[in-house]
């Protein structure tokens, strides 16, 4: 259940603000396992959800639980353009609320999302901040220089979890199984 960010940034209306109710137990469990810097929100469109915003980078991490389907959507948004926010697809994904270790996976993945929200890359050529762009040919996202067309600096958006797995497997001794986990974000 991914939210449209412009809806979240607008001022709450009388219809979207819900009266106070005690937090249901499954949402208490989710909130307990999130880092303390996430803020809880509740509205009619999304229900309970949590957002961590970083003003310096204009990136934010969003947690949207879908309790009926036992899934938690973890999404990273770019707010560089005030008119619309864009989902960074390679840094977002779903976490299944099944098995004994889903709370641990939530803690780890939400922590990784906060780290990603702090990482707006700089242009390799001119060191200005890069902004999220999308190729017309294949709709792949990448970070491009904000000074384009004056500067053509860009970098691709990598799947951070895959790179970490490669680094762990390369550093582990031969013959031992390296610890891996299913990518949640």
C-alpha positions in Angstrom: 0.0 0.0 0.0 2.2 2.8 -1.3 1.1 6.3 -0.5 1.0 9.2 -3.0 3.3 11.6 -1.2 1.6 14.9 -2.3 -1.4 13.7 -0.4 0.7 13.3 2.8 2.3 16.8 2.4 -1.0 18.6 2.2 -2.6 20.0 5.3 -4.9 17.5 7.0 -8.6 18.1 6.4 -11.3 17.6 9.0 -12.4 14.4 7.2 -8.8 12.9 7.1 -8.1 13.4 10.8 -9.5 10.5 12.8 -10.5 10.6 16.4 -8.1 9.2 19.0 -8.2 5.5 19.6 -5.8 3.2 21.4 -3.1 1.8 19.1 -4.1 -1.8 18.1 -1.6 -4.5 19.3 -0.1 -5.3 15.9 0.6 -1.6 15.3 2.2 -1.3 18.7 4.5 -4.2 17.8 5.4 -2.5 14.6 6.1 0.8 16.3 8.1 -0.8 19.1 10.4 -2.4 16.4 11.0 0.9 14.5 13.8 3.3 15.3 12.6 6.1 17.5 13.0 8.8 14.9 10.0 7.6 12.9 6.8 9.6 13.5 3.4 7.9 13.5 0.6 9.2 11.3 -3.0 8.1 10.9 -5.5 9.1 8.2 -8.4 7.7 6.4 -6.5 6.9 3.2 -3.5 5.0 4.7 -4.5 4.1 8.3 -1.5 3.9 10.6 1.8 4.6 9.0 5.2 6.0 10.0 7.5 8.5 8.3 11.1 9.6 8.8 12.0 12.8 7.0 15.5 14.2 6.5 15.3 17.9 5.6 19.0 18.1 4.6 18.7 15.5 1.8 15.0 15.9 1.0 14.6 12.2 1.3 12.2 10.3 3.6 11.5 6.7 4.6 7.9 5.5 4.9 6.5 2.5 6.6 3.0 1.3 5.4 1.7 -1.8 7.1 -1.0 -3.9 5.4 -2.0 -6.1 8.3 -4.8 -7.9 6.3 -2.2 -9.2 3.8 0.7 -9.5 6.4 2.9 -7.2 4.5 4.8 -4.0 5.5 5.7 -1.7 2.6 9.0 0.2 3.2 9.5 3.1 0.7 12.0 5.8 0.2 10.8 9.1 -1.4 12.6 12.0 -3.0 11.1 15.4 -2.1 13.5 17.5 -4.2 10.6 18.8 -6.3 8.0 20.5 -4.0 5.2 19.8 -6.5 5.6 16.0 -6.5 7.5 13.4 -4.5 9.0 10.4 -6.3 9.4 6.9 -5.1 12.9 5.5 -5.4 11.9 2.0 -6.6 15.2 0.2 -6.1 15.4 1.4 -2.5 11.8 0.3 -1.7 10.0 -3.0 -1.2 7.8 -5.2 0.9 8.5 -7.1 4.1 6.4 -10.2 4.9 5.1 -10.3 8.5 5.5 -14.1 8.7 7.8 -16.4 10.6 9.4 -15.9 13.9 12.0 -13.3 12.8 9.8 -10.7 11.0 10.3 -8.2 13.9 14.0 -8.5 13.6 13.8 -8.0 9.8 11.6 -5.0 10.3 14.2 -3.4 12.7 17.0 -4.1 10.3 15.2 -2.9 7.2 13.8 0.3 8.9 17.3 1.1 10.1 18.7 0.6 6.6 15.9 2.9 5.3 16.9 5.7 7.7 20.5 5.3 6.5 19.4 5.6 2.9 17.3 8.7 3.7 20.6 10.4 4.8 22.4 9.5 1.6 21.7 12.0 -1.2 24.7 11.6 -3.5 26.8 14.4 -4.8 27.7 14.9 -8.5 31.0 13.2 -9.4 31.9 16.2 -11.7 30.8 19.4 -9.9 29.9 18.1 -6.4 26.4 19.6 -6.5 23.5 17.5 -5.2 22.1 14.9 -7.5 18.3 14.6 -8.1 16.2 11.6 -9.0 15.6 11.3 -12.8 14.1 8.7 -15.1 15.3 7.5 -18.5 12.7 7.8 -21.2 13.8 4.7 -23.0 13.4 2.1 -20.2 12.0 4.1 -17.3 15.0 3.2 -15.2 15.7 5.7 -12.4 19.1 7.3 -11.8 20.6 10.3 -9.9 21.5 13.1 -12.3 23.1 16.5 -11.6 20.8 19.3 -10.7 22.8 21.6 -13.0 21.9 19.6 -16.1 22.4 20.4 -19.0 25.4 22.5 -17.8 26.8 19.3 -16.1 26.2 15.8 -17.3 27.2 14.1 -14.0 25.1 11.1 -13.0 25.2 7.8 -11.1 23.0 4.8 -11.3 20.8 3.8 -8.3 22.2 0.5 -7.0 20.4 -2.1 -5.0 22.3 -1.5 -1.7 21.4 -4.9 -0.3 22.8 -6.9 -3.2 26.1 -5.0 -2.9 26.3 -5.8 0.8 25.7 -9.5 0.1 28.5 -9.5 -2.5 30.9 -7.9 -0.1 30.0 -10.4 2.7 30.4 -13.4 0.4 33.7 -12.1 -1.0 35.2 -11.5 2.5 34.1 -14.9 4.0 36.6 -17.8 3.9 36.3 -20.5 1.3 34.2 -23.4 2.4 32.0 -21.5 4.9 28.5 -20.4 4.1 28.1 -16.7 4.3 25.1 -15.3 6.1 22.5 -14.0 3.7 19.0 -12.7 4.1 16.1 -12.1 1.7 16.2 -8.5 0.6 13.3 -6.7 2.1 14.0 -3.2 0.8 
